[in-house]
């Protein structure tokens, strides 16, 4: 499936109504497999409307038990897969994602998942290949928000993680806004900025990942692995974080105050346990910083 030159498929993020080249909505037991979707993003030109995330390749909303497998999402302009309000067992595996080279435009996530309520969300063995991206609006790899019970393993995430000018979190893999019980393991991450970020979440494990920061982008006051910010309001605490058995290589000497692993908070609710064990960290600055406001 290939979009014609300059085609725009409108998706209004403000109303959280996903529309994609393929849209899966209000259904269950759906499988999307072995497709090639070419967004033809080089023909869209400069586009800076942040309220609309247009030309999503595959949008999923209020669906249950969905499998997306063996697909190629190429010449992407914004999100590859965008899901909202899913439940049951969702599987996203063995897919390939590639954005067009672009220096302006919207944030680009390969996989963007918001509000998964029950069952298990599996995001495994995908390739997010972003070698050509240098975009001021941010380029994320795999993003979770308000997700329960997810496994994110054996993915390859290349050169994602540009800071977003609107202040939104951007990292190769990001767990954001009241996620619970997320296991991120055995991924190969080559990052331009943040490697992994977990905010406002609990029961998060980051283990057995190989992470390399090349110094080609990023900003000077971040953490390559960051677990911080507000507590999830539904729990009354945050944390139960484990960072274990990772290899973290920071090969750039000019990242200012950036830390290998940083963990902190800016509210009074308690942190419920923290384990940082058996990591191999090669860095020019602070390896581990635990802090609070």
N, C-alpha and C positions, 0 to 999 in steps of 0.2 A: 504494500500500500504506500503510495507516494503522493504527497500533497502537490498541487499545482503551484507554480511560481507565485509567491506573494500572498498565498491564501492565509487568512486568519480565522481560527476557530475560537470564538469568544468564550472565556471562562472568567466569571466574576468571583474573585476570592473573597470579597467582602460578604457575599451571601453564601459562601461555602457551597456552591453548586458546581461540581466538576463537570466539565464537558471535554471530551477528548476526541481524537481521531476514531478511537473505539471507546464507547462508554458502556460500562456494566453497572446497572442501577436497579435497585429494588428486586433482586433475584437471588437465588441460591444455587449451589452446585454447578458452577460455571468453570470451564477450563479454556484458557487462551494459550495456545501452544504453537511453536515453530513458525511464527510470523516474522516478517521483516517490515517494520514501519519506518519510512523515511520522511521526516518532517520537512526536509528541503529548506532548512533554516537559513541558509545563506541568502535566500531571496527576500527575506523579511525586512532587511535594512535596520537602521537604528530604532530602538523601541524602548521607551522608558516609563511606561504606564505601570507602576508598581501594584495598583489595585487589581489588575487583571493579569492572570497567568495564562497566557494564550498558547495555543498549539501544543497542548499536552498530548502525548502519544496515546496513553491509555489511562482513562479515568474510571475509578470504581467508587460507588457511593451506596450506602445502606444495603450492602450485599453480604452474603454469608457463604462460607465454604467455597472459596475461589482459588484456583490455581493459575499462575502465570509462569510459563515454563518454556525455556528454549527459544525465546524470542530475541530479535535484534532491534534495538531502537537507535536509529542513526540520524545524523545531521539534526540533532535535537536543538531546539531554541530555548525552551524552558524545561519543565519536568518531563521525565520519561514516563514513570508510573506515579499517579497521584491517587491516593485512596482516602476516603472519609467514612467514618461510622460503619466499620466492618465488624463482623463477629464470626464465631466458628473457627475452623482451621483455615487460615489464609497462607498460601505457599507462593513465594516468589523466588524462583531458583533457576540457575543456569541461563540467565539472560545477559545480554551485552548492551552497554549504553555508551553512546558517543555524541557529545555536543559539537556544534560547529565552532570554529574559531571566531571569537567575538570579544570586543573590548568594551562594549556597552550593552545595555539591555537588562533583563530581569535576572533575579537569582535563578540558578540552575541546579536543581537536585536531580540525581538519577532516579532515586526512589524516595518518595515523600509520603509518609503514612501518618494520618491523624485519627485518633479515637478508634482504637480497636478494643472491644469490651470483653470478649470471652473467647474461649478456645485458645489455640496456640498460633502465633504468627511466626512463620518460618521464612527468613530471608537468608538464603544460602547459595554459595557457589556462583554469585554474580560477578560481572566485571564492569566496573565504572572507569572508563578510560578517558581521562580529561587532560591529556598532555597538551592540547592546543588552547586551553582556556586561560585567559588573563582578563578577568571581568570584575570591574569595581563593585558590582552588585552582588557578588558572592557566587561561589560554585560549590555546592555541597555534594556529598556522595550519597549517603543513606541517612535519612532523617526520620526520627520517631517523635511523636507528641501525643500524650494522653493514651499510651498504649499499655495494655496488660499482657504479660506472659509472651515474650518474644525471644526468639533465638536468632542471632545474626552471626553466622559463621562461615569461614572459608571463602570469604569474598576478597576480590582484588580491587582496591580503590586507589587509583593513580592520580596524583596531582590535583585533588579537590581541596577545598578549604580556603576560599578567598573571603576576606572580611566584607560584610555587607554595609553599604553606606547608611542604611536605615537603622543600624545597630542590632540587627537580628543575628542570632548565633549561626555561625557557619563553621563546620568542621568536616573532616572526611567522613566520620560517623558521629551523629549527634543524637542524644537522648534528652528530650526537652519537654518540660511542662507536664508534671504529674504522671510520669511513667512508673510502672511497678513490675519488678521481676523481669529484667532484661539481661540476657547472657550474650555478651559480645566476645567471640573467641576465634582464634586461629585465622584471623584476617591478615592479609598483606596490605599495608597502608604506606603509600608514598605521598607525603602531604606537602602542600604549599604553605599552609598555616596551621590551624588546629588539627591535631590527630583525632582526638576523641573528646567529647564534651557531654557532661550529664548535669542538667539543671533541674531543680524542683522535682526530684524523683527519689525513689527508694528501691532497695534490693537490686542494685546494679552491679554486674560483674564484668570486668574487662580483663581477659586472661589469654595467655598463650598467643598474643598477637605480635607480629613483626612490624615495627613502625619506623619509618625513616623520614626525617625532615631535611629537605635539600637546601634551604636558604634562598629559594627563588622567589619568595613572596612573604606574605605575613606581616605582622606588626610587632612592635617591640615590647608590649606590656601584657602579653597573653601567656597562657600555659599550653603546652602541647597536649597534655592530658589534663583536663580540667573538670572537677566535680565541685559544684558550688551553687550559689544563689539561693533562692527562696525554698522553703520546705513545701512539700505537697500538702495542701490544706486539708485533704480528706483523711490524712493520717495524723497530723499534729506533730510529726517529726520528719526528719529527712536522713538519708544515709543508708546504713547497711551496705556500704560500698566495699568492693574487693577489687584490687588492682594487683594481679599476680602473674608471674612467669612471662612477662612481656620483654621483648627486646626493643629498646627505644634509642634510636641513634639520631642525634642532632648534629648535623655536619656543618652548620653555619655559625660563625663566631660573632656575628653582628646583630643578634636579635635582642640586644638591650637587656631588659629585666625578665625576659621570658624564662619560664621554669619548665623542667621536664614534666613533673607532676605537681599540680597545685590544687589545694582543696581548702575552701573557706565558705563563709556564709555572712549574711548581713541581716539576720533577724534573731529573735530570742528562742526559737523553738530548738529542741535538742537534736544533736547529731547522734544517730543510733548506730554505732560501731563503724570502724574503718580498719581495713586490712590492706597494707601495701607490702607485699612479700615477693622475694625471689625474682625481682626485675633486674635486667641488665641495662643500665642507663649510661649512655655516652653523650656528654653535653659540656658546653663551655661555661654555662651559668649554673644556677642552683638546680640540683637534681630533684629535690622534693621540698615543697614549702606547704605547711599547714597554717592557715591564718584565719582571722576573723575580724569583722568590723564591729 
